[in-house]
Amino acid sequence: MNNHAPVVPIRAAEFKVACSNCNLRELCLPVGFSERELDRLDSLVATRRTVHRGESLFRTGDSFESLYAVRTGFFKTRVSSEDGRDQVTGFQMAGELLGLDGIGSDHHTCDAVALEDSQVCVIPYGQLEYLSREFTDLQRQFHKIMSREIVRDHGVMLLLGSMRAEERLAAFLLNLTNRLQARGFSPSSLVLRMTREEIGTYLGLKLETVSRCFSKFQEDGILQVKQRQIQVLDPAALQKLVNGSAC
């Protein structure tokens, strides 16, 4: 069964241009671009692709051809171990890029799976390289995005290497709310798109441990938890946990 969703061309009648009219432009590649540069980038982002919940945008071993800017929805990236277990390596939301893993080897090294019905802008990498040589601002922004991914990977390594379970979950929730706030959403109220099991595999925790931490946060008045609906009642307490100054 092939879970790859079809690529849908952007119709001119529906979208005059792709990037310059996008409300995520400040979170994606076109940060600080001139109108002329945005027009050129519009010609690059010629297609959008819909990926339904549970479908794969790409899989491990697929040929690397494009990067994908998440326009709507939520994704997880994962790798499979030799014994068949899945390890979640990240969660991506609107305004973030998918596919950077394929640049080095020309093949994708993870799966990207939609956690809800989502839409991505398809950015052919060869054309992006060509435009990057022409526009130094584009090249600089692309390097910033790659650097941000490296820093995020280092942050996950720190989580897995030195933090207790409650500190890991607190750091995860703070990161998630900060990213959502940058997109205009509430910094204190969110709906988790991922399951607790997926959070656990990302943070290196068992499902029971994740559930216990959520319960403790609720008992301590830090969170209000109703299934996947989370209300952050005391963000300072989460930050204090991350800073390591709480027991």
DOKOLKE-583824 format. One record per residue: residue in one letter; y, z, x of N, C-alpha, C, O, CB in turn. Coordinates in steps of 0.05 Angstrom, whole numbers, plus 32768, in hexadecimal, padded with zeros to 4 digits. Atoms other than C-alpha are relative to their C-alpha. Glycine has a CB too. Example, Ala and Ser with C-alpha at 12.3 -4.5 7.8 and 13.67 -1.06 7.14 Angstrom:
BEGIN
A7FE8800080127FA6809C80F68018800080128018800D8027800180197FEC
S7FE87FFF7FF07FEB808F81118016800E7FF1802C80127FFB80097FE38009
END
This chain:
BEGIN
M7FE880008011800080008000801980008012801C80118023800080197FED
N7FE880037FF080437FEB801C8017800E7FF2801F80077FDC80077FE38005
N7FEB7FF0800C807A801E800F801C7FF680088030800280017FFD801D8008
H7FE6800A7FF780B17FF58030800F7FF47FE980057FE27FDC7FFD7FEC8017
A7FEF800A801580E97FE87FFF800D7FE5800880127FE18020801580147FF7
P7FF3801A7FF981087FA27FFB801D80048008802B801680007FFF7FED7FE9
V7FE480007FF8814A7F93801C80107FF17FEB80087FDA7FE480047FF3801C
V7FF0800C8016817F7F837FE8801B7FF8800B802B80098014800480147FE9
P7FE680097FF681BB7F587FFD8016800C7FEF801480107FD780027FE28000
I7FE87FF7800E82007F727FEB800D7FE87FF280137FD57FFF8014800F8013
R7FF48015800E821D7F477FB5801F80038001802A80187FFD7FF77FFF7FE2
A7FE37FFF7FFD82667F347FBE800E80097FE7802380167FE8800A7FE58008
A7FF47FF8801982747F3F7F758000801E7FFC801180297FEF7FF27FF27FE9
E80037FE38003825D7F877F7B8010800F8016801C802480117FE380088001
F7FF37FF37FEA82797F987FBF80117FEC801080067FD9801B7FEB800D8013
K7FEF80127FF182B57F767FDE7FF98001801E7FF67FEC802A801E80067FFB
V80087FFC7FE482A47F9380227FEF801980007FEF80297FEE801880038013
A80137FEA7FFF82717FC68039800D8019800B800E802E7FFD7FE87FF98011
C7FF77FE87FF382927FF6806A801C80097FF9802180217FF57FFF7FFC801E
S7FE47FF9800482DC7FF3805C8005800D7FE58019801B7FE180117FE88003
N7FFE7FF4801A82D1800880137FEE80187FFD7FEE80257FE77FFB7FEC7FEA
C80147FEB8002829C803C8022800D801C8003801D802080157FEA7FFC8015
N7FF47FE57FFE82AF808580147FF3801180157FFB802880197FFD800D7FE5
L800C7FF17FEA8282809A804E800A7FF5801B7FFE7FFC80307FE17FFD7FFE
R7FF9800D7FE782A7807180828008801380168005800D802D80177FEC7FFA
E7FF87FED7FEC82C280AE80A57FE88010800C7FEB801D8020801480147FF5
L80187FF27FF6827B80C980AE7FED7FEE800E7FDA7FF7801B7FF2800E7FE9
C801280147FF6825A808980C4800D7FF28019801E7FFE80267FF87FEC7FEB
L7FF6800E7FE88268805580FA801E7FFA8000802B7FFD80157FF17FE78003
P7FE4800A7FFE82AE803C80E5801680158002802A80127FF580057FEF7FE9
V7FEC7FEB7FFD82D5807A80FA80187FF5801080147FED80277FF58019800D
G7FE880087FF2831D8066810C80027FE3800680117FDB80188001800F801A
F8000801D7FFB8310801B810A80197FF47FF380237FFD7FDE7FE77FF37FF6
S7FEA8010800C83487FE980FD7FF47FF07FE97FDC7FED7FE7800E7FEE8015
E800A8011801683447FBD80BF7FF27FE8800A7FDE7FDF7FFE80187FF87FEE
R800D80177FF583327F8280EB7FE4800780097FD17FF7800580107FF48017
E801B7FF87FF682F87FA8810A7FEE80077FE97FD680017FE9800380188013
L80107FFB801782E17FC080C67FF77FE77FF37FE07FE57FE9801080117FEC
D8009801A800B82E07F7880AD7FE97FF5800F7FD67FEA800380187FEC8000
R801680097FEF82B37F6680E77FE780107FFA7FD180057FF980078000801E
L80177FEF800682867FA180D97FF57FFB7FE57FDD7FFD7FE08007801E8004
D80098007801B82837F8E80907FEC7FE980017FD87FE97FF280187FF97FEE
S801280177FFE82627F4D80A47FE68008800C7FD17FFB8008800D7FEA8011
L80197FF67FF4822F7F7580CC7FEE800E7FEB7FD680097FEB800780138017
V800F7FF18015821B7FA280927FFD7FEE7FE8800B7FF17FD4800E801B7FF8
A80028014801482037F6980677FEC80077FEA7FEB7FFA7FD57FF77FE6800C
T80147FF9801481CB7F8B80427FFF801F7FFB8006802E800D7FE47FF68008
R80077FE4800681BB7FCD801F7FE380007FF77FD87FEC7FED8013800C7FEA
R801C7FFE800781767FE680137FFB801A7FF08005802F7FF87FEE8000801A
T80077FE98010815C80147FDD7FE4800A80087FD27FFB800A80017FF97FE1
V80197FF37FF9812580457FF07FFB80167FEC800A80297FEA8000800B801E
H80057FED80158105806B7FB87FF28019800C7FE7801980227FEE7FF47FEB
R800B7FE77FF780EE80B37FBE7FE27FFD80087FD27FF27FFA800280167FEA
G801B80027FF680AF80B87FE87FFA7FE780107FE57FE6801D7FED80037FEA
E800480197FF280B680728005800A8003801D801B80148023800E7FE97FF2
S7FF880007FE480BE8064804F80157FEA800580127FD37FFC7FE77FFB8012
L7FED80147FF680FB8042806C7FF57FF180177FF77FD88019801B800E8008
F8010800B7FEA80D3803680AB7FEB801480087FED802B800280127FF88019
R80167FEF7FF88094805080CA7FFC7FFF801F80057FEC802C7FE67FF97FF2
T80077FFF7FE3807B806381107FF27FE680077FDF7FDE7FFA7FEF80188007
G800C80197FF7806A80228135800E7FE77FF680097FD280007FE480007FF9
D7FF18017800A80977FF5810B80137FF58015801E80048025800F80077FE6
S7FED800D7FEE80C07FC38133801D800A7FFA8025800C7FE37FFF7FE17FFF
F7FE57FF7800481077FDC813E80127FE87FFF80147FD88012800980138017
E7FED80178004813A7FAA8123801C80097FF880307FFC7FFE7FF47FED7FEC
S7FE67FF8800C81717FD181008003801F80007FF0802E800280017FF67FE3
L7FF97FE580068194801380F9800680027FE2800C7FEE7FD58018800B8011
Y7FFB7FFD801D819E803080B3801480177FFC800F802E80047FE680057FF1
A7FED7FEC800781DB8055809B7FFA80097FE37FFA7FFA7FD1801E7FF58002
V80077FF5801A81C980838061801980007FEF802D800D7FF57FF4801D8002
R7FE98001801381F8807380277FFD80157FEA801080237FE580027FE47FF4
T80067FEC801381D8809E7FF27FE4800B80047FD37FFC800E80047FF67FE2
G801B7FF67FFE819C80CC7FF07FFB80128018800E801B80257FED7FEA8000
F80097FEC7FEC817580F680227FE67FF6800B7FD47FED7FFD7FFE801C7FF4
F801980087FF2813F80E780567FF68016801180058028801980057FE68011
K800B7FF07FEB8110810B80837FF37FED80147FE97FD8800D7FEB80157FF5
T800F800E7FEC80F580F280C57FE9801280097FEC802A800980127FF88019
R80177FF17FF980B0810780DB7FEF7FF180147FF07FD880167FEF80077FE7
V8014800C7FEE807B80FB81107FE5800D7FF97FE580247FEF80078005801F
S801B7FF680068030810581087FF28007801A7FF27FF8802D7FEF7FEC7FF0
S800F7FF77FE98007812D813A7FE57FF380007FDC7FE77FEC7FFF801F8001
E801A800C7FFD7FC3811781537FEC800C7FEB7FD97FFE7FE37FF58004801C
D80127FF480147FA18147812280087FFA7FE47FFD80057FD17FFE801E8004
G7FF88008801A7FC5812780E88016800F7FF2801E80097FDC7FE880007FEF
R7FEB7FF0800C7FFA815B80DB801B7FF2800380207FE580188001801C800C
D7FE5800B7FFE8041814580CC80148014800A8014802C800280097FF67FE4
Q7FEB7FF07FF6807B816180F3801B7FF47FF880217FDE80007FFE8004801F
V7FE5800A800780C0815980D3801380038017801580198023800B800F7FE7
T7FEE80007FE980F381478108801D80007FF9802E8004800A7FFA7FE98012
G7FE4800080088132814380DF80047FF97FE37FF27FEE7FD680107FED8011
F7FF88007801B8155813C809C801B7FF18002802D7FFB800F800280197FED
Q7FE880107FFE818A81068093800B7FFB7FE47FFD7FF77FD17FF97FE5800D
M7FF28003801A81BE8100805C80157FEA800280187FDD8017800D801B7FF7
A7FEC8015800181F680D18047801480028018801D8018801E800F80017FE6
G7FEE80017FEA822280BB80817FF38003801B80018004802F801480157FFD
E800E7FFD7FE781EC80C380B67FEF7FE880057FE87FD97FF37FEF801A8000
L801080187FF881C4808F80DD7FE3800780037FDC801C800D800C7FF58019
L801C7FFF7FFC817A808380DD7FF87FE9801280047FD380117FF080007FE6
G800B80167FF08152805A810F80068000801D7FFD7FF0802D800B7FE77FF5
L7FF97FFE7FE3816F807081527FE8800480117FE87FFD8029801480178004
D80187FFB7FF18129808381677FF37FE6800B7FE47FE8801F7FEB800E7FEF
G800D80187FF78116803A816F800E7FF0801680037FDC80207FFE7FEE7FE9
I7FF080107FED814B802481A17FF17FFE801B7FF17FE88027801B800E8004
G800B80017FE58125803781E07FE77FEF80037FE47FE280177FF9801C8008
S801A800E7FFE80E1801881D17FFD7FE77FEF7FE97FDA7FF07FEA80137FFA
D80008016801380F37FE3819D7FEC80047FEA7FE67FF27FDA7FF97FE6800F
H80117FF9801680C38007816E8008801C7FF68010802D80067FE27FFF8008
H7FF97FE5800A80CF804281407FEB801480087FD3800E800880027FFF7FE1
T80127FEB7FF680B1808381587FFC80167FEB7FF1802B7FF1800B800C801A
C80037FEC801680B480A9811580007FF17FE680067FD97FE4801680168001
D7FFD800A801C80B0809E80CA801A800B7FF5802280217FFA7FE880097FEF
A7FE97FF7800F80EE80A1809F7FFA7FFD7FE37FF57FE77FD9801A7FEF8008
V800A8000801B80DD80B580588017800B7FEE8024801F7FF47FE780127FFD
A7FEB7FF88012810D80BB801D7FF780197FF07FE180197FE580077FE97FEC
L80067FE7800F810F81017FFD800A7FFD7FE38003800E7FD3800C8018800E
E7FF78006801B813280E47FC080087FE2800080097FD68016801980127FF7
D7FF7801C80018147809E7FA880197FFD8011802D800B800D80047FF77FE3
S7FEA80027FEC817580877FE080077FE380057FF97FD07FFD7FF7800D801B
Q7FF7801B7FF9819C804B7FF9800C8001801C801A8014802380167FF67FEC
V7FF680027FE581AB80368040800D7FE5800580077FD17FF87FE880048015
C7FF480197FF681D7800280617FF17FF780197FED8007802B801F80038006
V8010800A7FEA81AF7FD6809080137FF4801580237FE380107FEC7FEA7FF6
I7FEF80097FEA81D07FCB80D47FEF7FF480167FE38002802680118018800C
P8011800D7FEC81AC7F9780FF80098008801C80218005802380017FE17FFD
Y7FF87FF47FE781AB7FB58145800B7FEB8014801D7FF180237FE9800F800D
G7FF780157FEE81B37F73816B801E7FF97FFA802D7FF5800D7FEF7FE77FFD
Q7FE58006800781F37F648145801380188006802A8014800E80037FF87FE2
L7FF17FE87FF9820B7FAC814F80068000801E801D800780267FF180197FF8
E7FFC80017FE382027FA4819A80167FEB800780277FF080187FE67FF9800F
Y7FEC80157FFB822A7F638199801C80097FF9802F800580097FF97FE77FF0
L7FE67FF7800882637F828172800A801780128022801A8016800080097FE3
S7FF87FE97FEF82627FC0819F800C7FF6801A801E800380257FE780118006
R7FF4800C7FE882707F9481DB801C7FF67FFB802D7FF5800D7FEE7FE9800B
E7FE6800B800782AB7F7681B6801480167FF9802C80147FFF7FFD7FED7FE8
F7FEF7FEA800982C77FB781997FF88019800F7FE3802580097FFF80047FE2
T80077FE87FF182C97FF181C9800080197FEF7FF1802C7FF4801480048017
D80007FE9801282D9802181907FE580037FF27FDB801A7FEE80167FFD7FEB
L801B8000800D8297800E816E7FEB800B80147FDA801C800D7FF87FE47FF6
Q80137FF77FEC8271801981AF8003801E80057FF0802D800780047FF1801A
R7FFB7FE47FFB8293805C81BA7FF680117FE87FEA80267FED801E80058003
Q800A7FF180188283807381727FE2800180007FD680157FF9800B7FF37FE7
F801D80018000823B805D81797FF5801480157FE1802180107FF67FE48006
H80097FED7FEC8234808581B98004801D7FF77FF4802E7FFD80107FFB801A
K7FFB7FE5800B825280C281967FE980077FED7FE0801E7FED801B80017FF1
I80167FFB8013821D80BB815F7FE68007800F7FD8801980087FFC7FE87FED
M80187FFB7FF181E580B781928001801B800E7FEE802A800F7FFC7FEA8015
S7FFC7FE67FF3820280F381B77FFB80177FEC7FEF802B7FF2801B8002800D
R80037FEC80158204811A81757FE380057FFA7FDB801C7FF580107FF87FE7
E801C7FFD800581BB810C816A7FF2800F80167FE0801F80117FF37FE57FFC
I800C7FF27FEA81A9812581AF8007801E7FFE7FF6802F8002800B7FF5801B
V7FF87FE4800381D1816581A47FF1800D7FE97FE880247FEC801F80027FFA
R800F7FF5801681AE816F81617FE3800580087FD8801A800080017FEC7FE8
D801B7FFB7FF7816A816781827FFF801980127FEC802980107FF67FE88010
H7FFE7FE87FF0817F819C81B5800280197FEF7FF7802E7FF680177FFE8014
G7FFD7FEA8012819381C9817C7FE680087FF37FE080207FF080157FFA7FEB
V801B7FFA800C814E81C3815C7FEF800D80157FE08020800F7FF37FE67FF6
M80107FF47FEB812E81D3819F8008801E80047FF7802F800980037FF1801B
L7FF77FE47FFE8159821281A27FF580117FE97FED80287FED801F80018001
L800B7FF2801781448225815C7FE2800780047FDA801E7FFF80027FEE7FE7
L801D7FFC7FFE80FA821D816C7FF9801280187FE4801F80187FF27FE68003
G80077FF27FE880FE823F81AF800A801D80027FFD802D8010800B7FF28017
S7FF47FE57FFB8129827D81A8800780107FE7800F80277FE980187FFC8010
M7FF77FF280188137828F815F7FE9800B7FF07FD47FFF7FEE80117FEE7FEF
R80137FF58013811182BC812F80017FF07FE680137FE07FE28006801E7FFA
A80038010801880FB82A080EC801A80017FEF80237FEC7FE67FE9800A7FF0
E7FE97FFE8011813782BB80C580187FF1800D80287FE57FFF8007801D7FFB
E7FE9800E7FF2816882A080FA7FFD7FE27FFE80117FD47FFB80018009801D
R8005801D80038147825B80F780097FF67FE580167FE27FE37FE37FFA8006
L7FF98008801B814E825780AC801E80027FFB802A7FF17FEE7FF180107FEB
A7FE37FFD80038196827180AE800E7FE9800E80217FDE80028009801B800C
A7FF380167FF281A9823D80E27FFC7FE57FF1800E7FD57FF07FF47FFD801D
F80068018800F8187820680B980137FFE7FE8801E7FE97FE37FE380007FF7
L7FEF8001801881AD8219807A801D7FFD8006802C7FEE7FF87FFC801A7FF0
L7FE480047FF881F0821E809E80057FE38008801A7FD88001800780138017
N7FFD801C7FF881E681DA80BD80007FEE7FE880117FDB7FE77FE97FF88013
L80028011801881D381BC807A801A80027FEF80257FEE7FE77FE880087FEF
T7FE87FFD8010820F81DA805580187FF4800E802A7FEA80018004801E7FFA
N7FEA800C7FF1823F81C4808C80007FE27FFE80157FD67FFA7FFF8009801E
R8002801D80028226817D808980077FF77FE480147FE27FE07FE47FF68007
L7FFA8007801C822A817C803D801E80047FFA802A7FF47FEC7FF080127FED
Q7FE37FFC800482718199803F80107FE9800B80257FE280008008801B800D
A7FF280167FF482878161806D7FFF7FE77FEE800F7FD57FF27FF37FF9801B
R800380178012827181318036800D80077FE480097FF87FD17FE37FF97FFC
G7FF27FFA8018829B815480017FF180117FEC7FFA80157FD580087FE87FF2
F80107FF080128264817F7FE28007801E80058014802580187FE27FFC8005
S7FFB7FE37FFE826781CA7FD67FF2800B80197FDB8005801F7FF5800E7FE7
P800C7FF47FE8825B81F380167FEE80177FF97FE18022800A801680098012
S800F7FE880078239822A7FEE7FEA7FFB7FEC7FD9800C7FE8801380157FF5
S801480068015820F82087FB87FF37FE5800780007FD1800A800D7FFE7FE4
L800E80187FF981D981D67FC87FE580007FF37FDA80147FEC7FFD7FFE801F
V801B80048009819881B97FB07FF07FF580177FF67FE080227FFE7FED7FE7
L801080097FE9816381B47FE67FEF7FE77FF87FE07FE87FE47FED80168009
R8010801980058146816D7FE87FE48002800C7FD27FF48004800F7FE8800B
M801A7FFD7FF2810D818480157FF180187FF57FFE802B7FEB80058002801E
T80107FE9800880D481B38005800180168015800A8011802B7FE37FF77FFA
R80017FEB7FED80CB81F680257FEC7FFB80177FF08003802D7FF9801B7FF2
E801380077FEB808F81DB8049800C7FED801480077FEF802C7FE77FF27FF3
E7FF380127FED80B981A380678014800E8011801780088029800E7FE97FF0
I7FEE7FEF7FF080ED81D6807C7FF0800E80167FF98011802D801080147FEE
G80117FF17FED80B581FD809D7FF77FEF80177FF87FF8802E7FE9800B7FF1
T800980117FEB809A81C380C480177FF8801380137FF4802B7FF27FE77FF5
Y7FE980067FEF80E081B280DC800880188012800F8014802980187FF97FEE
L7FF77FE87FF180EF81FA80F27FE9800D800F7FEE8021801D800C80147FED
G80167FF47FF280AA8208810D7FF7801A7FF37FEF802D800180078005801D
L80087FE8800F809A823C80D77FEB7FF97FEB7FEB7FE27FE18019800D7FF3
K8013800380158062824580A6800E80017FE58023800D7FE27FE980158001
L7FF58001801B806F8239805C8005801D7FF6801A80237FEA7FEE7FF17FED
E7FFD7FE5800A80648283804D8018800E800D8025801E80017FE680108006
T7FE97FF47FF2809782978082801B7FF67FF5802D80067FF17FFE7FF9801E
V7FE7800B800C80CC826880658005800E7FE5801C80157FDF7FFE7FE27FFD
S7FFD7FF4801A80BF8284801F8009801E8003801A80277FF47FE67FFF7FF0
R7FF97FE47FFC80C382CC803A801E80028008802C80147FFF7FEE800C8015
C7FE47FFF7FF7810682BD805D80137FFB7FE9802880087FE680057FEC8016
F7FEF800580178124829F801D800180197FEE801680207FE57FF57FE87FF0
S80017FE88011810D82DD7FF680118016800C801F80247FFE7FE480097FFC
K7FF07FEB7FF3812C830C802A801D7FFA7FFE802D800C7FF97FF78003801D
F7FE480078003816D82E68029800B80067FE48021800F7FE180057FE28007
Q7FF87FFA801C816F82ED7FDE8002801E7FFC801580277FEF7FEC7FF37FEC
E80007FE38003815E83377FE18019800C800E8024802080047FE7800C800C
D7FE97FF57FF1819683428014801A7FF67FF5802F7FFD80007FFD7FF7801D
G7FE7800A800C81C9831E7FE8800D7FEA800F80257FE4800B801380177FFD
I7FF580167FF081D282E580197FFE7FE57FF080117FD57FF17FF17FFD801B
L80048018801081B682AF7FEB7FF880077FE37FEE801D7FDE7FEA7FEE800D
Q800C7FFF801A81A782A47FA27FEE7FE77FFE7FF77FD1800180167FFF7FE9
V801480167FFF8167827A7F9D7FF37FFC7FE57FE8800F7FDA7FEB80078016
K800E80078018814E82567F607FF17FE580067FFC7FD0800380147FFC7FE7
Q801080167FF7811682287F77800E7FF1801780127FFC802C7FFA7FEC7FE8
R7FF2800E7FEB813B81F27F9E801F80037FFF802D7FF880107FF97FE27FFF
Q7FE37FFC8002818182077F878007801980117FFC802F800C800880037FE3
I7FF87FEB7FEE81A282317FBC801E80067FFD802E7FF37FFF7FFA7FF9801E
Q7FE47FF8800081E482587FB58004801380187FF78028801A8007800E7FE5
V7FFA7FF07FE981FF82737FF7801580157FF8802C800E7FF480097FEF8019
L7FEE7FEB8009821E82B67FE4800F800D80188026801780147FF180157FF1
D7FF47FF27FE8822D82D0802B7FFC7FEF80197FEA7FF580297FF4801C8003
P800380117FE882368299805F8004800F801A7FF98007802E80127FE87FFE
A7FFB7FF17FE7825082CB80917FE7800E80097FE380118021801780157FFB
A80197FF37FF8820D82EF808F7FED7FEC800C7FDF7FF3801F7FF3800D7FE7
L801180157FF381E982AE809E800A7FFB801C7FFA7FF9802F80017FE57FEF
Q7FF480057FE6821982A180D87FFA801780137FF48013802B801E7FFC7FFE
K80057FE87FF0820E82E880F17FE37FFF800A7FDD800680218005801A7FF1
L801C80037FF881C382DC80F27FFD7FEB80177FEF7FF0802A7FEE7FF87FE8
V800180157FEB81CC829C811A800B8009801A80018001802F800E7FE77FF6
N7FF47FF67FE881F982BE814B7FF08015800E7FF6801E8024801C800B7FFA
G80117FEC7FF381C282F08158800A801C7FFF8000802D800E7FFB7FF8801B
S7FF57FE5800081EC832C81477FF680117FE97FFF80287FE5801E7FFE7FFE
A800D7FF0801681C28342810B7FE4800680087FD87FF8801880017FF07FE5
C801B7FF87FFA81808365810E7FEC7FED7FF27FD47FF07FF47FFA801E7FF7
END
